[in-house]
C-alpha cells in the first residue's frame, strides 16, 4: 500500500509521531511519504510543500485576533496551493491527516476528500474537533457550537470559530473519513463533539520508538549523563516548560508542598531535571535543586534520561498525550500524572505510577513522595508487559495496515 501522511512539521509533538509511523510503515514493506510545511529531516520521502508569501502574511495578521498572540489557532486558511500536493494524493491509497494548521483549509479538505481515497483523521490535539483552537482548556463549546470563542478578540462580532466548526462539520459529515484516536480520553471527546457525533472512532495508540526505549541500567545511564548516583531525580519534559497547558505552574506548587510537607525529615538529595525551553520556568526550593538541560534532539540521550530518573511528572491539564508518558512507561519509569490524556490508558495506581485528580497539587506531591522515597512495587509484571507491547511503534504501524486493508476491501466491494 501507499500512504501519505500530512502534518505541519516533522519535529514537534505532532510531527514526531508522524515520522515514527512513516518509518514503521516503510519497515513493514509499504510505501509512505510525509507532506509538511517545515522539514528538518533529510529524507526524500519527506516532502516540504511550497507556501504562498501572501497567505503567510495574511495568517500573520490574523494572529492579532487572538487574545494570546503565540497560541495556535486554525483560521480556515491554507498557505499552500492544492496543485502542489495533488500528484502525491493521486499516488496514494491511504491519506492520514494529523493537522490542518496553515496546511489544510476547508476548500483543500474538500478537494482531498474528493480524490476517492481512504482518508483518516488522526487528531493529536483539539484543532480538528473544535472551531479552531488547539487547546480548549476548560471550554466545552465544541460539544454544541463555538460562538463567542474565548480564544479570540471580537469573535461575538465575527463568529469566526463557529463558522469554522460548521464548515468542518459539513465536509466531514459529507465524506465521513475514519477518525483514528490514540486513547480513550480522546475517544470520549470525539463522541461528545458537535462535528463527530454518531461517528465510531478507531483506537490505535501512538507508538514508541525503539531508539527511545532501549534498556540501560540506572547506574549506567547516570554515569553517561553525569548525574549523581545518590540524588533522587524528578524528570519533567515538554517543548515549552512555561506553557500553561503543560501545567508547569502546578508542578511548582506541588514541589513546594513536597518540600514543606513531605521532605522535612529527609536528608537525601532531590533534583528536578527539566528538558525543554525554559521560557522563564524556574523553581526556588531549598531541598529540591533544579537543572535544565534544554531541548534534547538525540533519541539515545532522551532514552538515558528516562532510565536515569526516579519518576516522570506529567502535570498537563489539556493534553491528548503527552507522548512522554508512553515513552516513560516503555522505559519502566514510574509516572505521576493528572487524569488526562494517555495516562488514563497506561498508568495503574501502585503498579507503574499514580493518577491524580486535576489541580490536586497536594496529592500530586504525595504521589511523587511515595515513588521516590517509599518506592512503589512493580507487582503486576504481566500488565506492565502488555502496556509496553501495546504502545510499540510496530504495533501502531501494523494496526494501521490491518485497518487499511479492511477499508480498501470495503470500498472495492461497494464499487462493484
C-alpha positions in Angstrom: 0.0 0.0 0.0 0.9 3.6 -0.5 0.4 6.0 2.5 0.6 9.8 2.5 0.8 11.5 5.9 0.0 15.2 6.3 1.4 17.4 9.1 2.5 21.0 9.7 6.1 19.9 10.5 8.2 16.9 11.2 9.7 17.8 14.6 7.1 18.9 17.3 4.7 17.0 19.5 2.6 16.1 16.4 5.5 15.9 13.9 7.5 13.3 15.8 4.6 10.7 16.0 4.1 11.3 12.2 7.7 10.5 11.5 7.6 7.4 13.7 4.6 6.0 11.9 6.1 6.9 8.5 9.3 5.0 9.3 7.5 2.0 10.7 5.1 1.7 7.7 8.2 1.6 5.5 9.8 -1.0 7.7 6.7 -3.2 7.3 7.3 -3.1 3.5 4.8 -0.3 2.5 5.4 2.9 0.6 5.0 6.1 2.6 5.5 9.9 2.2 5.1 12.8 4.5 3.9 16.2 3.2 4.8 19.0 5.5 5.4 22.8 5.6 8.5 22.6 7.8 11.2 20.0 7.1 14.2 19.3 9.4 14.9 15.6 8.4 17.0 14.8 5.3 14.8 12.2 3.6 13.5 12.4 0.0 10.2 10.8 1.1 9.5 13.8 3.5 8.4 16.5 1.1 8.3 20.2 2.0 5.4 21.9 0.3 6.0 25.4 -1.0 4.0 28.1 0.8 2.4 31.3 -0.6 4.0 34.5 0.8 0.7 36.4 0.7 -1.1 33.7 2.6 1.7 33.5 5.2 1.5 37.3 5.6 -2.3 37.2 6.0 -2.1 34.4 8.5 0.4 36.5 10.5 -2.0 39.4 10.6 -4.8 37.1 11.8 -2.7 36.5 14.9 -3.8 39.8 16.2 -7.3 38.5 16.5 -6.1 36.0 19.1 -6.0 37.0 22.8 -2.7 35.2 23.1 -0.6 36.1 20.1 1.5 32.9 20.3 -1.3 30.4 20.8 -2.1 28.2 17.9 -5.5 28.7 16.1 -6.9 27.4 12.8 -8.4 30.3 10.7 -9.5 28.1 7.8 -6.8 29.4 5.5 -4.1 27.4 3.8 -0.7 28.7 2.9 -0.3 26.1 0.0 -1.6 25.5 -3.5 -3.6 22.3 -3.8 -1.9 21.6 -7.1 1.4 21.1 -5.3 0.1 18.1 -3.3 -2.4 16.7 -5.8 0.1 14.4 -7.5 1.1 12.8 -4.2 -2.5 12.3 -3.3 -3.2 10.6 -6.6 -0.5 8.1 -6.0 -1.8 7.2 -2.5 -4.1 4.5 -1.3 -4.4 6.0 2.2 -4.2 9.6 3.3 -3.6 10.3 7.0 -4.3 13.9 8.2 -2.7 14.9 11.5 -3.3 18.6 11.5 -5.0 21.4 9.4 -2.8 24.2 10.8 -1.7 26.5 7.9 -1.8 23.5 5.6 -5.5 22.5 5.1 -8.4 24.9 4.6 -12.0 23.7 4.2 -11.6 24.0 0.4 -8.5 21.8 0.4 -10.1 19.3 2.8 -13.0 19.0 0.4 -10.6 18.5 -2.6 -8.7 15.9 -0.7 -11.9 14.1 0.2 -13.0 14.2 -3.5 -9.9 12.2 -4.5 -11.7 8.9 -3.8 -9.0 7.7 -1.5 -9.2 6.3 2.0 -8.9 9.3 4.4 -8.1 9.1 8.1 -8.2 12.0 10.5 -5.6 11.5 13.3 -6.3 14.3 15.9 -3.4 14.7 18.4 -4.9 18.0 19.8 -8.3 19.8 19.7 -7.9 21.5 16.4 -9.8 19.0 14.2 -12.5 18.7 16.8 -13.1 22.4 17.6 -13.7 25.7 15.8 -10.0 26.3 15.6 -8.3 26.1 19.0 -5.6 23.5 19.6 -6.1 23.5 23.4 -9.7 24.1 24.7 -8.7 24.4 28.4 -12.0 24.4 30.3 -14.1 25.5 27.3 -16.6 22.8 26.2 -18.4 24.8 23.4 -17.1 22.3 20.8 -19.9 20.0 22.0 -22.5 22.3 20.6 -21.2 25.5 18.9 -18.2 27.8 19.1 -20.0 31.1 19.4 -18.0 33.8 21.3 -14.8 31.9 21.3 -12.8 32.7 24.4 -9.5 32.5 22.5 -10.4 35.3 20.1 -10.9 39.0 20.3 -14.2 40.4 18.9 -15.5 36.9 18.0 -19.0 37.8 19.0 -19.0 40.2 16.0 -17.1 38.0 13.5 -18.2 34.5 14.6 -15.0 33.0 13.1 -14.8 30.0 15.4 -18.4 28.9 14.9 -18.1 29.3 11.1 -15.0 27.1 11.2 -16.8 24.5 13.2 -19.8 24.4 10.8 -17.8 24.2 7.6 -15.7 21.3 9.1 -18.9 19.6 10.2 -20.4 19.9 6.7 -17.4 18.4 4.9 -16.7 15.7 7.5 -20.4 14.6 7.7 -20.5 14.5 3.8 -17.4 12.4 3.3 -17.3 10.5 6.6 -13.5 9.9 7.0 -12.3 7.5 9.6 -11.3 9.1 12.9 -8.3 7.4 14.5 -7.8 8.2 18.2 -4.9 7.4 20.4 -6.7 6.7 23.7 -10.0 6.5 25.5 -9.7 10.1 26.6 -9.7 11.4 23.0 -12.4 8.9 22.1 -14.6 10.5 24.7 -14.0 14.0 23.3 -14.7 12.8 19.8 -18.1 11.3 20.7 -19.1 14.5 22.6 -18.1 16.8 19.8 -20.6 18.6 17.5 -18.7 17.6 14.4 -18.2 13.9 15.1 -21.5 12.9 16.9 -22.5 9.4 15.9 -19.0 8.6 14.5 -17.3 5.5 15.7 -13.6 6.3 16.2 -11.0 3.6 15.8 -8.5 3.4 18.7 -4.8 3.0 17.8 -2.2 4.0 20.3 0.7 6.3 19.3 3.8 4.1 19.1 7.0 4.5 21.0 10.3 4.4 19.1 12.7 1.5 19.9 15.5 4.0 19.9 13.9 5.8 22.9 13.1 2.7 24.9 16.3 0.6 25.0 17.5 -0.9 28.3 20.2 0.9 30.3 20.8 0.3 34.0 20.1 3.4 36.1 23.8 3.4 37.1 25.0 3.3 33.6 22.5 5.9 32.4 23.5 8.3 35.2 27.2 7.8 34.5 26.7 8.6 30.8 24.7 11.8 31.7 26.9 12.9 34.6 24.1 12.6 37.2 24.9 12.0 40.9 24.1 8.4 41.7 22.8 9.4 45.1 20.3 12.0 44.0 16.5 11.4 43.7 15.7 12.6 40.1 12.3 14.0 39.1 12.0 14.4 35.4 9.8 17.0 33.6 10.0 17.3 29.9 8.0 19.3 27.3 8.8 21.7 24.5 7.8 24.8 26.4 8.2 24.4 30.1 6.2 27.6 30.9 3.2 26.6 28.8 0.1 26.9 30.9 -1.4 23.8 29.1 1.6 21.7 30.3 1.0 22.6 33.9 4.4 23.8 34.9 2.8 26.3 37.4 1.0 23.4 39.1 4.2 21.4 39.2 5.9 24.4 41.1 3.1 24.3 43.7 3.4 20.5 44.0 7.2 20.8 44.6 6.6 23.4 47.3 4.2 21.1 49.0 6.6 18.2 48.5 9.4 20.1 50.3 7.2 21.6 53.1 5.0 18.6 53.9 7.0 15.5 53.0 10.7 16.2 52.8 11.2 17.9 56.2 12.8 14.8 57.7 14.5 13.6 54.6 18.3 14.2 54.2 18.6 12.7 50.7 19.3 14.9 47.8 16.4 15.6 45.4 16.7 17.3 42.0 14.3 18.3 39.3 15.7 17.8 35.8 13.8 19.7 33.1 14.1 19.0 29.3 12.8 21.8 27.0 12.8 25.5 26.6 12.7 27.3 30.0 11.0 30.5 28.8 11.2 31.7 32.4 10.4 28.5 34.1 12.3 28.3 37.5 11.8 26.8 40.9 13.2 28.2 44.1 13.3 25.4 46.7 15.9 24.6 49.4 15.9 20.9 49.2 14.9 20.4 45.6 17.6 21.5 43.2 16.8 22.3 39.5 18.8 21.6 36.4 17.5 22.5 32.9 19.2 20.5 30.1 17.5 22.4 27.2 15.9 20.6 24.3 17.2 17.1 23.6 17.4 16.2 20.0 19.0 12.7 20.4 16.8 9.7 20.9 19.5 7.9 22.8 20.0 10.9 25.2 16.3 11.1 25.9 16.3 7.3 26.5 19.1 7.7 29.0 17.1 10.4 30.9 14.1 8.1 31.2 16.4 5.3 32.5 18.3 7.7 34.9 15.3 9.3 36.5 13.3 8.0 39.5 9.9 9.5 38.4 8.4 11.4 35.5 5.9 14.1 36.3 3.2 15.0 33.8 1.1 17.9 35.2 -0.6 18.6 31.8 -4.2 19.7 32.1 -5.4 19.8 28.4 -3.4 17.1 26.5 -4.3 14.2 24.2 -1.0 12.7 25.2 1.6 13.7 26.3 3.7 11.1 24.4 6.4 11.3 27.1 4.0 9.3 29.3 4.0 6.4 26.8 7.8 6.6 26.5 8.3 6.6 30.3 6.1 3.5 30.7 8.1 1.8 28.0 11.3 2.6 30.0 9.8 1.3 33.2 9.9 4.8 34.7 7.1 5.4 37.2 4.8 8.3 36.2 2.8 10.8 38.3 0.1 12.4 36.1 -3.2 14.3 36.3 -6.1 12.3 35.0 -6.0 13.4 31.4 -4.9 12.0 28.0 -3.0 8.8 27.5 -2.1 8.4 31.2 -5.7 7.1 31.8 -4.8 4.2 29.5 -1.4 3.3 30.7 -1.0 4.3 34.3 -2.2 1.9 37.0 -2.0 3.1 40.6 0.6 1.3 42.7 1.8 -0.6 39.6 3.6 1.9 37.4 2.7 5.3 38.9 -0.2 7.4 40.1 -3.2 9.1 38.5 -4.2 12.3 40.3 -7.3 14.4 40.0 -6.6 17.6 38.1 -5.4 20.6 40.1 -4.9 18.5 43.3 -1.3 19.6 43.9 -1.2 18.1 47.4 -2.0 14.6 46.1 0.4 15.2 43.2 3.2 15.9 45.7 2.2 13.0 47.8 2.4 10.7 44.8 5.9 11.9 43.9 7.0 11.3 47.5 5.6 7.7 47.5 7.5 6.8 44.4 10.9 8.4 45.2 11.0 7.6 48.9 8.5 4.8 49.6 9.3 3.0 46.2 6.2 1.6 44.6 6.5 -2.1 43.6 6.0 -3.1 40.0 3.9 -6.1 41.1 1.8 -6.8 38.0 4.5 -7.8 35.6 2.0 -9.2 33.0 0.1 -5.9 32.9 3.3 -3.9 32.6 4.5 -6.0 29.6 1.1 -5.8 28.0 1.1 -2.0 28.2 4.6 -1.8 26.8 3.9 -4.1 23.8 0.6 -2.3 23.1 2.4 1.1 22.8 5.1 -0.1 20.4 5.7 1.7 17.1 5.5 -1.7 15.3 2.1 -2.3 16.8 0.8 1.1 15.7 2.0 0.5 12.1 0.5 -3.0 11.9 -2.8 -1.7 13.3 -2.9 1.0 10.5 -2.0 -1.6 7.9 -4.7 -4.0 9.1 -7.3 -1.3 9.2 -6.3 -0.1 5.7 -6.6 -3.5 4.1 -10.1 -3.8 5.6 -11.1 -0.3 4.3 -9.8 -0.9 0.8 -11.7 -4.2 0.7 -14.8 -2.5 1.8 -14.5 0.3 -0.8 -13.9 -2.3 -3.5 -17.0 -4.3 -2.6 -19.1 -1.1 -2.5 -17.9 -0.1 -6.0 -18.7 -3.5 -7.6 
